[in-house]
Amino acid sequence: MLDPALQRRLVASAAAAAGQRSTPAPAASGPKPAGLTPREREVLVLIAQALTNREIAARLFIGEVAVNTHINNLLAKAQ
């Protein structure tokens, strides 16, 4: 699970990259941050909903290692 401060920074950074407010969208619809893959967008939305890595993995039918990889990619793109 991500540190809450890091989670807020990641969501704010992705939203700023898309020219949005820092409040995350409640669903995966609407404008998306540029440069993210569709799966990274899905993971970002679920992170914004405060799901754990395990919950994200179950929701997307992927392994926790894959979730961690997507989170690492999001963090790299947020810098």
N, C-alpha and C positions, 0 to 999 in steps of 0.2 A: 504494500500500500504506500502511496506517495505521501510525503510530508505535506500537511495542509498548506503551508506557506509556499512550497514548491508547486503544488497543484494550482494555487491561485495565480502564481507567476506564469506558469505554462499556459493556462487558459487565457490570461490577460495578454500574453505575448501573441498567441495565435489569433485572438480577436483583433488586436492592434494591426497585425499583418493583413487582416481582411478589412480593415477600416471600420470595425464594429465597436460597440461599447464592450467593456470587459465582462458584462453579464453573459454567461453562456446560454445558448439556445436550449430550450427544453427537449428538442428532438433533433434528429439528424437532417432535418430539412432546412432550407434557407441558405443564405450566403455561407460559403465555406472559406476557411483560411487558404490562401494560395500556397502551392507547393507541397501540399499534403496528399498522400494517397487516399483512396476511399476508405481503406481499412484504418489508417491513422486517424481519419476524421471520426470514424465510428468509435474508436478507442477514446479519442478526446472527448466526445460527447458523454461517454459512459464515465470517464474520469470526472467530468464536470457534475455528474449526477452522484458523485461520491461512492461509486462502486469500488470494491476491492479488486485486486488483480485476479483473484480466483473467481469472483462474480463476473468480471468482464470476460474471462476465458470461457466460462459456462454459457454466458449470453451469446457469445460469438462462435461457439463450438470450435475453439482453438485451445492450445495448451498455454499454461501460464508462462512458459519460456517465450512463446510468441508474443504474448501481451507485453512482457518485459522488453522484448526487442522493439516493439512498436513505441513503447514509452521512451526508450532510449533514442529512437529516431526523432520523436517529437521534441525531446529535450535538445537534441543537436540542432534541429531546425529553429528552435526558439532563441538560440544564442546569436 
